[in-house]
Amino acid sequence: MGITAAPSLRIDKNFKLPARTKMYVRKPYPIRAIRMDIVFEIETSKGTLIGMPGEYLIQNSKGEYRTLSAKIFEDTYEEFRIGR
């Protein structure tokens, strides 16, 4: 007796989410970030990350690091200043 895979769903460019879908927003939590102007490497628990010039190096509230493209970073985050 073999294992049968569940059928997959193919979503094309005309797919629309049904009206009953729920809305979500990203949970706000502080991060530290710097936009890098050189190629860089950083060791993480998941291996070595390689970042490119223009990308952001981010440290989240748990102390974990990751890289993020400038476009995604600037669309997602805004600067927070204490005493604002």
GILIN-V390265 format. One record per backbone hydrogen bond with DSSP energy under -0.5 kcal/mol. NH is the residue of the N-H (numbers start at 0). CO is the residue of the C=O. If there is no record, write none. Layout:
# GILIN-V390265
NH:CO
NH:CO
This chain:
# GILIN-V390265
4:2
9:7
10:8
11:9
14:11
20:17
31:58
33:56
35:33
35:54
39:50
41:48
43:46
46:43
48:41
50:39
50:48
53:35
54:51
55:67
56:33
57:55
57:65
58:31
59:63
62:59
65:57
67:55
72:68
73:69
74:70
75:71
75:72
76:72
83:80
